């Protein structure tokens, strides 16, 4: 469990980094399973229900940018979502009763890897309260050159930024255009098996991979059981109420907080509500892409 100082740091900064949280045994299994999905992608020329491909993907040079909802694709991912190594820190921050919102493995291929533009998860799935967070698990060692997750300290206590363009939700924003200086962002670098925990309103993103090593990262999104989704969620599973519980018990006593909210509608193109596998396609509708501008400048 987290110390009082660690909990307070999360409250102040909006994120917490924990070194070597996942055991070597579990990490090796996750890496093996992830390798299997990449190998399977060799037979694909278009996305399927589990794998989203990177531009330039071929059978001889497979490039996967996302494994969609991996906890539904393989028991190793599902087991990690319910493991003490993942849930104990979360329980320290938002309580024992926890519901799984979703998961994904984002992969930044060597010498490329699509950037994820600055955004807040709250922009995609606002709830009745803000006891929600995402856990990021490094499946590979990550340094400053291979597209680390960038976390903007204290931004979870700031505004909910406008993630729309031309009147449609596009899943990201250009910080300078909205008065946010991201030069002080923290890069999540470290050894494989380390984890990050970031608040649902924290501004974060990541650039392209400039190294010769892939960067693979599992994200698990979790809500307190008394946080009710204001968009989607309920309709995402016939057994949503009880079936997505990963700790404790569900409740019908929903907790309301006075919070700034922007509903992620209308959407820039037709897609199933909250299908976050299409974040990249949504962000293509941004009129100005921050990381692309940084790449041009450099």
N, C-alpha and C positions, 0 to 999 in steps of 0.2 A: 504494500500500500504506500501511497505517497506521503511524504512528510508534510507538516504544516507549512513549512517554508516553500515547498514545491507547489502546494495548493495555492498559496498566496501569490506566487510568481505567475501561475496560470491566470488567476483573477486579474492581476495587473497587466500582464503582457498579452494575454489571449492565446497563448500557446505554451507548451512544455515539451522539452526534448529529453528522452530517457535512453541512455546508452544500453545496448546489448540486452534488451528486454525479452527477446524471443530466444528460446534455447537453440543451440546448434543443431540438435536433432530435428526440431520442428522447422528450422530455417532450411536445412538441407532438403527436407521433404518438399517444402514449398518451392524451392528452386528447381527441384527435379520435375515437379508437376508443371511449373511454368515453362520449363524447357520443352515439355511434351506438347503444350499448346502451340508454341512457336514451331515445333517440328510439324505438327498437324496443319499449320497454316500453309505449308508448301503446296498442298493440294487445292488451295483456294485461289480464285482470281477476283472474287468480290467478298464483302463481309458476309458472315453467317450469324447465327443467333448467339454465338459465344465470342467470336473474334472480330475485331475491327482492324482493318489493314491500314498501313501507312502508304502514302504515295510512293511509287517505285518498288512496291513489293513484287517479287518474283519467286518461283519455286527454288531457284538456286541462291537467291539472296532474300530470304524471308524477312519482312518488316511488319511487325505487329505493333499497333499503337495502344490497343486496349483489349483486355479480356473482360467481357461484360458480366456483371453479377457473378463473380467467380465462386461465391459461396453456394450458388445453385449449380455450378458446373463440376465441382470436384469436392469430395469429403475433406480433403486436407485443408482447403480454404474455410469450409464450414466449421471444422473443428477449431481452427484458430480464432474464429469469431466468437467462440464460446469459451476460450481458454482463459485461465487465470492471468497469464502474462499480459493479455490484452485487456481483460475486463477489470482487474483489480485497480489499475490507475484510473479507469473511467468511473468506477464506483466511488472513488475518493473525490471525484469532481462533480458528478451529477446524480449520485445516489445508486441504490442497489437495483431498482426496478428499471430495466433497460430494454428498449426495442431497437431491433436492427432496421435501419432505413434502407441500406443498400451497400454494395461493395464494387470494387473495380481494381484491376491491375493496369496501371498506366506504364507504358514502356516507351522510353526515349531511345531510339536506335542510335548506334554510334554514328558520329559525323552528321547527325541530322536530328530526328525526333521532333515532332510538331510541338511548338510552344503552347502552353496553356495561359491565355491572357488573364490579367488581373481580374479577380472576381471575389464575391462572397457567396458561400454555400447558401446562406439565408436568402439570397436572391432567387434560388431555385426551389427551395421548399420551406417557406415560412410556416411556423407553428404558433400555437397559443402561448408558448413561452420559449425562452432561448436556451434551455438546458439541453443543447444538442452539440455534438462535436464530431470531428473526424479523426480517426487514428490512422497514421501513415506508417507503414512498415517497410524499411529498406530491405529489399531482397538482394541488393548488391552494395558493395562499398561505394560511397558517393563523395566526390570531391567537388571543389568549386568549378571545375571545367566540364562536368557532365550533368548539367541541368538540374542542380539541386532545387528542391522546393524552397520558395522564397516566402517568408512570413513577415507581415508588417506589424510590428509591435504596437499594441494599444488601439489598433484600428477597430477592434470589436466594440469599443465604447464610442465610436464615432458614428457618422451618418450611415444609413443604408444607401449605397450609391446606385445611381441609375444605370441599370444593365440593359437599356433599350436603345434603339436607333431607328429613326424614321417611324416611330410609333409602335415598334415591335420588340419583343424580348430577344436579345441576342447573346445573353449569357456571359457578358464581360463588359469592361469599360476601360477607357484610356485615362489613367490617373491624372496626368497633368491637365487634361481638359476639364476635370472635376475638382481641381485644386488640391490634389493629394501628391505629396512628395514621397516617393518610394525608395529614395536613395539609402534610407536607413534600414531597409529590410534585412532580416536575418536569414542566412542560407542554412538549410538543414543538411549539413554534411556529417558523415560518420561511417561507422562500420555496419555491415549487413547485420540485421537483427535489431538495430536501434529503432525506436519509434518516436513519432511526433504526435501530439494531441493538440488540435487547434479548434478554437471556438467557432461556432457556426457563422458568426458575423465577422470573423477575421478576414481581412483582405490578404489574398495570397495568389501566387501564380508561379510559372517557371518558363525559362527560355529554351532555346534549342540546345542539343547536346553537341558540344564542340570536341569531345574526347573520342578515343578509339574504343570505348567501352559502353555497352548498353547500360541504361539506367532503368531498373525495374522497381516499381513501388506499388505495394498493395494498400488501398484505402478502404477503411471500414467506417461507415457513417452510422452514428448511434444517437438515439433520442431517449430522454427520460420518459418513462411510461405515461406520465401525466401531461406530456406535450402532445396536443392534438394537431394533425396536419391541416393547414388551411387550404392547401392545394394538393390534389391527388392523394397518394398514400393509401387511403382506405380502399380504393378500388383496385389497388395494385396486386392484391392477392385475395382469393376467397377466404383464406384463413388468416387475414391480416391481424386481427385483434389479438389472438393468442399465438398464432403460428410464428410471428416474427419476434416474440419475446426471447431474449438471450440471457436474461438474469431477472430473478424476482418474479413478480406477478403483475398482470395488467390491471388497469383501474378505469372506472367510468367517471372518476372525479377529476375532470380536466382543469388544470391550473392556468388561469389567464393572467397575462402581464401586459402593462401598457408599453408597447414597443412600436418602433417605426417599421412599417411593412410596405413593400412594393410587391404586388402580385405579378408573377412572371407570365403575363398575357398582354396582348395576343402574341403568338409565337411567330418567329421570322419565317418559318416554313412548317408544313404539316408534319407532326410527329406524335407518337403516343406520349401523353402527359408524363413528365418526370422521367422520360427515357434518357438518362444522362449519358448513355453511350454516344449520343449525338452532340455533346458539348462542342466538339471540334467543328462540326458543321454549323452549329449556331454561331460560333465565334467568327466564322468566315464572313458573317454579315456585319461585323464591326466596321465602321467607316475608317477608323484608324487603329492599327494594331500596335500596341506599345512595343512588344519585343521585336517585331519586324523593323520598327524604326530604330531601335537600339542596334540591331544587326547591321542595318545600313550605315549607321554612324560609325560603327567599329570596322 
